[in-house]
Amino acid sequence: MTAIERDVEVAVDDLARMIAVDTSFPPGEGYDAFADLMQDLLDPMGFDCARVTVPEELWKVEGGPASGARTNLVASRETGKPVLGLYYHVDTVPVAPGWQRDPLKLTVEGDELYGLGAADMKGTIAATLLALRAAKEAGVELAYDPMLLLCTDEEGGLYPGIRYLAEQGMLKGHILNFNGSAAPRVWAGCFGIFNLQLTIRGHAVHAGEGNRTGAGINAIEGALPVMNALMGLKPVVAARASALAPPPHATGPLRPQLTIAAVEGGTAGGQVPAEVKILVSRRYAPEESYDEARAEIEAVIEKAVAETPGLGLGIDLVGHLIPTADPDGPHWPRWQKALSVGFGYKPEDFHKWGAASCSDFGYVQKAGFTQEVLLSGLGRPESCIHSPEEHTTKKDIVALAKSILSYLAADFAADLIPETRP
């Protein structure tokens, strides 16, 4: 544990190198470069690195991201022990307006570490490397052979990398998923999400002719009834409640959400706009049906489009994560003890709860990987995840590294290791 605290600046340097590689999705163009970096960092620790690319025909869709190989890195170091998967998504959301610091350059201010992906979730990779180096230096005997799963397209993709690995039968053992929070939480599962790209098509003409009957069809003006209809549906969706346990301090149940996430259209003031694209995002509870939720949205859209004669409509699914069911299992008690070592939690601090945020592990479960998935991470309410000034702290990286090292160590809570119980 002393080595972790002593070498935290090495982890900060690793994080700086990771943040400098733009892996924002969309478009997802930086995955190969990030795999290069991770292989450079993992090779000295004796890991065998394999690149697994998701075939383009699985993830490339009309209206979705159009560039960048979907390169996942699987780093393993097998000695015959049970395998522990360590999962990370390497993509980030795009840079949002409002950053005061350079989002692609790590900014260190005292204990705080600012940069795109610092908390979600490149900082967790830095914490893992810190733990693995400390284990190697101290000659710690490990209970598990670690297998790092550095995966693509979690941030709203149609075919995330972990889904492909699961469907190809490449996952082993149980998995530590670091796409979570720095909290004493027992994961109960989470919502699903799907993103629909609407393309509203009109007819472009010279703007000076736009007031002549039949001269043109303004796609943006035609899209206004569509957006109004979606806004009318929004409170209907939000009035529903899920039975999935909410966080301990929530003021009410978890609820589904409908959001207009992006709008793009028009070219110039001198031209009647011929096309506008609207991205609609729908978070749905485990009790809801994806097919029914999508049909509900499409019904109000199609009715609104019909208000403007001649207006065209296209609807494309460009992202989908299905709900994740309760991934509980026999490894949780030991992982809770490990989290307590790192973060100082007490047994009574832990609660079981789900979230309206989403995970790509629903696909892992659907593919038949029924073994346990544990959860942790660096997310905190003040971390600004998916927002300007995203950050984590050295303190939390050290705490997570201590938790990881404890869980990997063969002599830590050995009586709770399911694989060695009589």
C-alpha positions in Angstrom: 0.0 0.0 0.0 2.9 2.3 0.7 4.1 2.0 -2.9 0.6 3.2 -4.1 0.8 6.4 -2.1 4.5 6.9 -3.1 3.9 6.4 -6.8 0.6 8.3 -7.3 2.4 10.9 -9.5 3.2 8.0 -11.9 -0.5 7.4 -12.1 -1.1 11.1 -12.7 1.5 11.0 -15.6 -0.3 7.9 -17.0 -3.6 9.7 -16.8 -2.2 12.8 -18.6 -1.1 10.6 -21.5 -4.5 9.0 -21.7 -6.4 12.2 -21.7 -4.2 13.6 -24.5 -5.6 10.8 -26.8 -9.0 12.0 -28.0 -11.3 9.0 -27.8 -14.6 11.0 -27.9 -17.6 9.2 -29.2 -18.9 10.2 -31.6 -16.9 10.0 -33.8 -14.7 7.3 -32.2 -11.5 8.0 -34.1 -9.0 7.6 -31.4 -9.3 4.0 -30.4 -6.2 2.7 -32.3 -4.0 5.4 -30.8 -5.3 4.6 -27.3 -4.6 0.9 -27.8 -1.1 1.9 -28.8 -0.6 3.8 -25.6 -2.1 1.1 -23.4 0.1 -1.5 -24.9 3.1 0.6 -24.2 2.0 0.8 -20.5 1.1 -2.8 -20.1 3.9 -4.6 -22.0 6.5 -3.9 -19.2 4.2 -5.6 -16.7 4.1 -8.9 -18.7 0.7 -8.6 -20.3 -0.1 -10.2 -23.6 -2.1 -7.7 -25.6 -4.6 -8.6 -28.3 -6.5 -6.2 -30.5 -10.1 -7.1 -31.3 -11.9 -5.0 -33.8 -15.7 -4.9 -34.0 -16.7 -5.5 -37.7 -17.9 -2.3 -39.3 -21.1 -3.8 -40.5 -22.2 -4.3 -36.9 -21.7 -0.7 -35.7 -21.9 1.6 -38.7 -25.4 2.8 -39.3 -27.1 5.4 -41.5 -27.0 8.7 -39.6 -24.4 7.4 -37.0 -20.6 7.9 -36.6 -18.8 7.2 -39.8 -15.1 6.9 -39.0 -12.6 5.2 -36.8 -11.9 1.5 -36.3 -13.6 0.0 -33.3 -10.4 -1.4 -31.7 -10.7 -3.0 -28.3 -7.6 -4.1 -26.4 -7.7 -7.3 -24.3 -4.6 -7.6 -22.0 -4.1 -10.9 -20.2 -1.5 -12.5 -18.0 -2.5 -16.1 -17.5 -0.7 -18.4 -15.0 -3.5 -20.9 -14.5 -5.3 -19.1 -11.7 -9.0 -18.0 -12.0 -9.4 -15.0 -14.3 -10.6 -11.7 -13.1 -11.9 -9.4 -15.8 -11.2 -5.7 -15.3 -13.5 -3.6 -17.5 -13.1 -0.1 -18.8 -14.7 1.8 -21.7 -12.1 4.0 -23.3 -14.4 6.4 -25.1 -15.5 9.7 -23.6 -18.4 12.0 -24.6 -17.5 14.8 -27.0 -16.2 18.1 -25.5 -19.1 20.2 -24.3 -19.1 24.0 -24.5 -18.1 25.7 -21.3 -14.7 24.2 -20.5 -12.4 26.8 -18.9 -9.4 24.4 -19.0 -8.1 22.4 -22.0 -10.2 19.2 -21.9 -7.5 17.2 -23.7 -4.7 18.2 -21.4 -4.6 17.1 -17.8 -4.7 20.1 -15.4 -3.4 19.4 -11.9 -4.7 21.8 -9.2 -3.6 20.5 -5.8 -5.4 17.2 -5.3 -7.8 17.7 -8.3 -7.2 16.3 -11.8 -9.1 18.0 -14.6 -9.6 16.6 -18.1 -12.1 14.9 -20.4 -12.5 11.3 -19.1 -10.6 11.9 -15.9 -13.4 10.4 -13.8 -15.3 8.6 -16.6 -13.3 6.6 -16.8 -9.6 6.9 -17.7 -8.7 7.6 -14.1 -9.8 4.1 -13.2 -7.3 2.7 -15.7 -4.6 4.8 -14.1 -5.6 3.5 -10.6 -5.5 -0.1 -11.9 -2.0 0.3 -13.4 -0.9 1.9 -10.0 -2.2 -1.2 -8.2 -0.6 -3.7 -10.6 2.8 -2.0 -10.4 2.7 -2.0 -6.6 1.8 -5.7 -6.6 4.7 -6.5 -8.9 7.2 -4.4 -6.9 6.1 -6.0 -3.6 5.9 -9.5 -5.0 2.3 -9.9 -3.9 0.8 -13.3 -4.7 -2.4 -12.8 -6.6 -5.6 -14.7 -6.2 -6.6 -14.0 -9.8 -5.0 -13.6 -13.2 -6.1 -10.1 -14.3 -7.5 -9.6 -17.8 -8.0 -6.0 -18.7 -10.9 -5.3 -21.1 -10.4 -1.8 -22.7 -13.5 -1.4 -24.8 -15.1 0.9 -27.3 -18.4 2.7 -27.9 -20.1 2.6 -24.4 -21.1 6.3 -24.7 -24.3 5.6 -26.7 -23.0 3.2 -29.4 -25.1 0.7 -31.2 -22.5 -2.1 -30.8 -20.2 -1.5 -27.8 -16.9 -3.5 -27.7 -17.8 -5.5 -24.6 -20.9 -6.8 -26.3 -18.7 -8.1 -29.2 -16.2 -9.7 -26.8 -19.1 -11.4 -24.9 -20.7 -12.7 -28.1 -17.4 -14.0 -29.3 -17.0 -16.0 -26.0 -13.8 -14.1 -25.0 -14.8 -13.2 -21.4 -13.7 -15.3 -18.5 -14.3 -15.5 -14.7 -16.1 -12.7 -13.0 -15.7 -9.0 -13.8 -14.9 -5.8 -12.0 -16.7 -3.0 -13.9 -15.2 0.4 -13.1 -17.9 2.4 -14.8 -19.5 3.3 -11.5 -19.2 5.6 -8.5 -16.8 6.1 -5.6 -19.6 5.1 -3.2 -20.4 2.2 -0.9 -22.8 0.7 -3.4 -23.9 -2.8 -4.2 -25.0 -2.8 -7.8 -28.7 -3.7 -8.4 -28.7 -3.1 -12.2 -29.6 -0.2 -14.3 -31.8 1.3 -17.1 -31.4 0.9 -20.8 -31.1 3.7 -23.4 -31.7 4.1 -27.1 -30.9 7.0 -29.4 -33.0 7.7 -32.5 -31.7 9.9 -35.3 -34.6 11.7 -37.0 -34.0 13.2 -40.4 -36.7 15.7 -41.4 -36.5 16.4 -45.1 -37.9 19.4 -46.9 -37.0 21.1 -50.2 -34.3 23.8 -50.6 -34.9 26.9 -52.7 -33.6 30.4 -52.8 -34.9 32.0 -49.6 -36.4 34.9 -51.6 -38.7 32.3 -53.2 -39.7 30.6 -50.0 -42.9 32.5 -49.6 -44.2 31.4 -53.0 -46.7 28.6 -52.8 -45.0 25.3 -53.7 -41.6 26.9 -54.0 -39.9 25.0 -51.1 -40.5 23.2 -47.9 -38.6 24.5 -44.8 -37.4 21.4 -42.9 -36.6 23.3 -39.7 -40.0 24.9 -39.5 -41.5 21.5 -40.3 -39.5 20.0 -37.5 -41.0 22.4 -34.9 -44.3 20.4 -34.6 -42.1 17.2 -34.2 -40.1 18.8 -31.3 -43.3 20.1 -29.7 -44.8 16.7 -29.9 -41.8 15.1 -28.2 -41.9 17.8 -25.5 -45.5 16.8 -24.9 -44.6 13.2 -24.6 -41.7 14.0 -22.2 -43.8 14.5 -19.0 -45.9 11.4 -19.8 -42.7 9.3 -19.9 -41.3 10.9 -16.7 -44.5 10.2 -14.8 -43.7 6.5 -14.8 -41.7 5.0 -12.0 -39.4 2.0 -11.8 -39.3 -0.6 -9.0 -35.5 -0.6 -9.3 -34.0 0.6 -6.0 -32.9 4.3 -6.2 -29.8 5.7 -4.5 -30.0 6.0 -0.7 -30.6 9.8 -0.7 -32.9 10.0 -3.7 -36.1 11.9 -3.2 -38.3 9.5 -5.2 -38.2 6.5 -7.5 -36.1 6.2 -10.6 -38.0 7.4 -13.6 -37.6 7.0 -17.4 -36.5 10.0 -19.5 -37.1 11.4 -23.0 -34.6 14.0 -24.2 -34.0 16.0 -27.4 -30.2 15.6 -27.3 -29.1 17.3 -30.5 -30.4 19.3 -33.4 -28.5 20.1 -36.6 -29.8 21.7 -39.8 -29.7 24.6 -42.2 -26.9 26.1 -44.2 -27.4 29.9 -44.8 -29.8 32.7 -44.5 -30.3 32.8 -48.2 -31.6 29.3 -48.5 -34.7 27.5 -47.3 -33.3 24.6 -45.2 -33.8 21.2 -46.8 -32.9 19.0 -43.9 -32.7 18.9 -40.1 -31.4 16.1 -37.9 -32.8 15.6 -34.4 -31.3 13.2 -31.9 -33.8 11.7 -29.5 -32.6 9.9 -26.4 -34.9 7.6 -24.4 -33.8 6.0 -21.1 -36.1 3.1 -20.3 -36.7 1.2 -17.1 -36.2 -2.6 -16.9 -39.9 -3.0 -16.6 -40.5 -1.2 -19.9 -40.4 -2.8 -23.4 -37.9 -1.3 -25.9 -40.3 -2.0 -28.8 -43.2 -0.3 -27.1 -41.1 2.7 -26.0 -39.8 3.2 -29.5 -43.3 2.7 -31.1 -44.7 5.4 -28.7 -42.1 7.9 -29.9 -42.5 7.1 -33.5 -46.2 7.5 -33.3 -46.1 11.1 -32.1 -43.3 11.9 -34.6 -45.2 10.6 -37.6 -48.4 12.4 -36.6 -46.5 15.7 -36.3 -44.7 15.2 -39.6 -48.1 14.8 -41.3 -48.9 18.4 -40.4 -46.6 19.6 -43.2 -47.5 18.2 -46.6 -44.4 17.1 -48.6 -42.2 16.8 -45.5 -40.0 13.6 -45.5 -39.0 11.6 -42.5 -36.3 9.1 -41.7 -35.8 7.3 -38.3 -32.5 5.5 -37.6 -31.5 3.7 -34.4 -27.9 4.9 -33.8 -27.3 3.8 -30.2 -28.8 1.2 -27.8 -27.8 -0.2 -24.5 -30.3 -2.6 -23.0 -31.1 -2.7 -19.2 -28.7 -4.6 -16.9 -30.3 -7.1 -14.5 -29.1 -7.6 -10.9 -25.5 -9.0 -11.3 -25.2 -10.1 -7.7 -23.1 -13.1 -6.7 -20.6 -14.7 -4.2 -17.7 -12.3 -4.8 -19.5 -9.2 -3.5 -18.6 -9.6 0.3 -14.9 -9.7 -0.5 -15.1 -6.7 -2.9 -17.0 -4.7 -0.2 -14.1 -5.5 2.2 -11.6 -4.3 -0.5 -13.5 -1.1 -1.1 -13.5 -0.5 2.7 -9.7 -0.8 2.8 -9.3 1.8 0.1 -12.1 4.3 0.8 -12.6 3.7 4.6 -16.2 2.5 4.3 -18.0 0.7 7.2 -20.2 -2.3 6.7 -23.3 -0.3 7.5 -22.5 2.2 4.8 -23.3 -0.2 2.0 -26.6 -0.1 0.2 -28.0 -1.9 -2.8 -29.3 0.3 -5.5 -29.7 0.8 -9.3 -29.5 3.8 -11.5 -31.2 5.5 -14.5 -27.7 5.7 -16.0 -26.9 2.9 -18.3 -24.4 0.1 -18.9 -23.2 -2.0 -21.8 -23.3 -5.1 -19.5 -26.9 -5.8 -20.4 -25.5 -7.2 -23.6 -22.9 -9.3 -21.6 -25.8 -10.9 -19.7 -27.8 -11.4 -22.8 -24.8 -13.2 -24.5 -25.0 -15.8 -21.7 -22.2 -14.5 -19.5 -24.1 -15.2 -16.3 -21.2 -14.9 -13.9 -21.0 -12.0 -11.5 -20.2 -8.4 -12.2 -18.9 -6.1 -9.5 -19.0 -2.4 -9.7 -17.0 0.6 -8.6 -15.3 3.7 -10.1 -14.4 7.3 -9.6 -17.8 9.0 -10.1 -19.0 11.5 -7.5 -21.8 14.1 -7.8 -19.1 16.8 -7.8 -17.0 15.1 -10.5 -18.9 16.9 -13.4 -19.0 13.7 -15.5 -20.2 14.4 -19.0 -19.9 18.1 -18.3 -17.3 20.9 -18.5 -14.5 20.7 -15.9 -14.8 16.9 -15.4 -12.3 15.9 -12.7 -11.2 13.3 -10.2 -8.7 13.5 -7.4 -5.4 11.9 -6.5 -7.0 10.8 -3.2 -9.7 8.8 -5.0 -7.2 7.2 -7.5 -5.1 6.1 -4.5 -8.2 4.7 -2.7 -9.4 2.8 -5.8 -5.9 1.4 -6.4 -5.7 0.2 -2.8 -9.1 -1.5 -3.2 -8.0 -3.2 -6.4 -4.7 -4.4 -4.9 -6.5 -5.8 -1.9 -9.0 -7.7 -4.0 -6.2 -9.1 -6.2 -4.0 -10.2 -3.3 -4.3 -13.9 -2.4 -3.9 -13.3 1.3 -6.6 -10.7 1.6 -9.8 -12.1 3.2 -8.8 -15.5 1.9 -11.8 -17.1 3.6 -14.1 -15.1 1.3 -12.6 -16.2 -2.0 -15.3 -18.5 -3.5 -12.9 -20.3 -5.8 -10.9 -21.7 -2.9 -13.7 -22.5 -0.5 -14.0 -26.3 0.3 
